[in-house]
Amino acid sequence: MQQQDLYPKVYLYRRIVYAKLFIDEHFADKIDLDNIAGEAAFSKFHFIRLFNSVYNKTPHQYLSHLRIEKAKGLLKTNMAVADVCYAVGFESVSSFTGLFKRLTGSTPASYQLQQHQKLNAVANAPLRFIPNCFAEKNGWATNSNFEEAV
Amino acid sequence: MITKLSHISIFVLDQDSAYDFYINKLGFKVHTDAPMGPGMRWLTVCTPDQPELEITLMAISEGMMFSKESAVVMKELVSKGTFGFGVFECDNLLVTYEELKAKGVEFTKPPTKEFYGFEALFKDDSGNWFSLGQKGNL
């Protein structure tokens, strides 16, 4: 069965998908969602409605969500919170911090601290995070979890 | 009584390439990434809505669970698409298909209505294949 027969509006999906991929690529830039709607050959209203129906978020909500997700990744490094804020496209640290806390429940600084603690724990005692059967199979279990626990 | 699955392994030819495929193309999250000495790495990922199920991207290499001979045989089997490791689910199959295809994911079967549901098949960068179904329709 041809895809067009299966779903006659596949071309609409494609335009929405490409708009979403454009946001994925340019999230850190000043994105004008009106322009994206124009590029996708939709009116702004039609574009927002279709995007929302496909991704369960308006384009603006998706962009905010994506920037926060990218920020979460950068906060796992040693990058300063303010630098992360600007790197993912926010223009003020206070708006970044407010949105980050609203979406994740933590401030960027406390999230960064938690992540660093987790990464340090993995680096210092990786066998605590690996089922022992795999560790033994791979020959990593000379200092096994059982020995550490004693 | 067994209550749930916590880890499942997918055997991959190259962990760096698999990381790129599963994280940057499929959109999975890194769960644990721990270097375990020269050429060895414990790498697990998870789907966004199922963080409790760790998918281990297990390198097929001598010393990593495999003898030299077994690694050669396993690499050949994986490369030629012998193994299908499971079924993933998405909210909208047509959208996900278009998006993954645009990112370079190879589909061996486009979204197709079957008697059991609506599915597509894709391959990872090593050659493992998966079914992709639409939530509530597979």
Interface residues (C-beta under 8 A of the other chain):
Chain A: M1 Q3 L6 Y7 V10 Y13 R14 I16 V17 Y18 K20 L21 V54 Y55 N56 V122 A123 P126 F129 I130 P131 F134 K137 N138 G139 W140
Chain B: H7 T32 D33 A34 P35 M36 G37 M40 W42 T56 G63 M64 M65 D91 N92 L94 V95 E98 E99 A102 K103 P110 P111 T112 K113
